[in-house]
Amino acid sequence: MALSPKITDIARIRGAVKFYRVASWVTGIMLLLLVLEMALKYSPFAREIELGGSNGFLALVPVDTVSAVNLSTGILIAHGWLYVVYLFADFRLWSLLRWPFTKFILIALGGVVPLLSFIVEHFITRQAASELVLLEKRALEKRAVQKTTTDAGGTRSAPSLASSEPASASASASASPAADAGTAR
């Protein structure tokens, strides 16, 4: 039997979905930049992206001639680290919703195949939202059942503040103000 998400994790699931969506879009955009960079570098043009060099603020220079900031390497490094963040977002969403491990792998592939992260994000977000609606419905039903058992049975009513005071405290509360004035000095 498949596990279902916990009712107590509703707020965490909402946050995990938002985090996953942002991580998915950022990873997808970085992957597209990486594909563009690889196409420039390994095509017959053999160019790298240079930032702030002698050729201008942003320039395409021949491979291995970068004299300033090599933006091509920066894109590679940024995509690698952002993919790790994407995997963390994937793991968080997967574990909170208690999906099967194959779904974790499928979501992880979204950050490897160009354009797939946008498609996967769309369907995973839709599925997570529908499961969140069902979970919220279960939570409301559970609260309604608890309320009806509390109201009908009277056994789960909250204790009143007056009944939880010790006997000496209630006795001193009923004493005259003159007696309290004498002890306050």
Order of alpha helices (4+ residues) and beta strands (2+ residues): alpha-beta-beta-beta-alpha-alpha-alpha-alpha-alpha
